[in-house]
Amino acid sequence: MKIINPIYFARYELFIIVGILMTIGTLIKLTGIYNFSSDWFWFLAGVGLVVEGVISLIKQRRFDKKYKIIEREN
């Protein structure tokens, strides 16, 4: 059995899933199907921000490893 690295899963798919959950949750609350606390909305927003930050950090580290920045002396 192959073990999936959690960092590999932290890509844009997870960010899209969080966005879809936020959209569906907002529609459910607006239509009155279920009335839940807005704290859950902000919790999902926070998770989305963390996911976005992780994605950016991983991509930046990959870029830095691939392209070394050389500073010139004047």
N, C-alpha and C positions, 0 to 999 in steps of 0.2 A: 504494500500500500504506500502510495506516494504522499508525503506530508507537504502541504501547501504552506509556503512562507507567508506570514501575515503581511509583510511589507509588499509582496508581489500583488496582493489583493487591494492594497491601498492605491488604487488608480481612479480614474474618472468614473468608473462604473459605480463605485460606492458613493461618490458625490451625487451622481444622478439618482441613485436609490433614495438617499436622504431628501433630495429635492422633491421627488415624487411623493414620498410619505408626507412631507409638509403640505404639499398641494392637496392631496386627498384628505388629510386631516382638517385643513381649513374649509374645504367644501362640505365635509360632513358636519362641521360645527355651524357653518353658515346656513345650511339647509335645515338645521334643527334635528337631524337624525339622532345625534348624540351630543350632549353638552359636556365637554371636558374642560379642565383647567387650561388656561393659556400658558401655564408654566411648561406644559408638555411641548407646545409649539416652540418656545424659546429653548427648551432642552434640545430639540431636533435641530434648531438653528445653530446652537453651540456645537453639536456634533458635526454639522456640516462645515463649520468654520475650522474645526480641528482637522477634519479630513482634508479640506483644501490646503491647510497649512502643511500637513504631512506630505501631500502630493507635491507641493512646491518645493519643500525641503529635499525630498528624494530626487526630484529632477535637477535641482540646483547642484546637489552633491555629485550626481552623475556627470553633469556638465563640467564641473570643476575638475573631476578626475580625468575626463577626456581631453579637455583643453586647459593646459596650464597657463596661467596669466604671468607674463614676464613684464616686470617694470623696468623702464629705461631710466638710466641716470642722465641728467641734463648737464 
